[in-house]
Amino acid sequence: MIDIDVQTFLLLNHALAGWLWPMVVLSAVGGGWGSLTVVPLLAFVRTRRFALSLAAVLGATAVLVFGLKRLVGRVRPCHCLTDVKALFFAPPSDFSFPSGHSAGSFAFAVFVAIVLVKTTPADAPARVRRLRRVSAAALVALAASVGLSRIALGVHFPGDVLAGALLGAAIAALGARWHLAASRRAESVARTP
């Protein structure tokens, strides 16, 4: 399995070599800068519950990634493969598995995507429903691109990225389910005279 991961890494790393600048931008966005969008949402009563739920999902994801990195202790490709260097950024000093960028990006994208789609009013026009579904898919595609950027920059194996993506998506799905249920309960209480 490790040989397949290394061979897949080498294939993708070389195939994406011509896309350095887009990969640098994607990696920077996936490094936590995107989560700053939560901050302004905290200022408004209407979006505060959503922002707090999303922040909880991102926090839980970060804690699990930190623990798994220490538990697994996998060395990064830029530290263990002779012809691979970390590109653009300094080589990270922590372990490789799972990818925190992928986990965080998928946690953010999947949480927002689920809430976006599930909160679409039943009587919304078809174009609104379609726009919400397309936006949800675009968020997940962006998260996948962040994962690819970590391979292109020489700092993660594909298995690291896949594990991070699955971890982030699972936490996001659970968090979105909890958030939607809590929101329905709050709306029900607010409507009760």
MOGI-V52401 format. One record per backbone hydrogen bond with DSSP energy under -1.0 kcal/mol. NH is the residue of the N-H (numbers start at 1). CO is the residue of the C=O. If there is no record, write none. Layout:
NH_CO ; NH_CO
This chain:
5_1 ; 6_2 ; 7_3 ; 8_4 ; 9_5 ; 10_6 ; 11_7 ; 12_8 ; 13_9 ; 14_10 ; 15_11 ; 16_12 ; 17_14 ; 19_16 ; 23_19 ; 24_20 ; 25_21 ; 26_22 ; 27_23 ; 28_24 ; 29_25 ; 30_26 ; 34_29 ; 36_33 ; 37_34 ; 38_35 ; 39_36 ; 42_38 ; 42_39 ; 43_40 ; 48_44 ; 51_47 ; 52_48 ; 53_49 ; 54_50 ; 55_51 ; 56_52 ; 57_53 ; 58_54 ; 59_55 ; 60_56 ; 61_57 ; 62_58 ; 63_59 ; 64_60 ; 65_61 ; 66_62 ; 67_63 ; 68_64 ; 69_65 ; 70_66 ; 71_67 ; 72_68 ; 73_69 ; 79_76 ; 80_76 ; 81_77 ; 84_81 ; 87_153 ; 89_87 ; 96_74 ; 99_160 ; 103_99 ; 104_100 ; 105_101 ; 106_102 ; 107_103 ; 108_104 ; 109_105 ; 110_106 ; 111_107 ; 112_108 ; 113_109 ; 114_110 ; 115_111 ; 116_112 ; 117_113 ; 118_114 ; 119_115 ; 120_117 ; 124_121 ; 129_125 ; 130_126 ; 131_127 ; 132_128 ; 133_129 ; 134_130 ; 135_131 ; 136_132 ; 137_133 ; 138_134 ; 139_135 ; 140_136 ; 141_137 ; 142_138 ; 143_139 ; 144_140 ; 145_141 ; 146_142 ; 147_143 ; 148_144 ; 149_145 ; 150_146 ; 151_147 ; 152_148 ; 153_149 ; 154_151 ; 155_150 ; 156_150 ; 161_157 ; 162_158 ; 163_159 ; 164_160 ; 165_161 ; 166_162 ; 167_163 ; 168_164 ; 169_165 ; 170_166 ; 171_167 ; 172_168 ; 173_169 ; 174_170 ; 175_171 ; 176_172 ; 177_173 ; 178_174 ; 179_175 ; 180_176 ; 181_177 ; 182_178 ; 183_179 ; 184_180 ; 185_181 ; 186_182 ; 187_183 ; 188_184 ; 189_185 ; 190_186 ; 191_187 ; 192_188
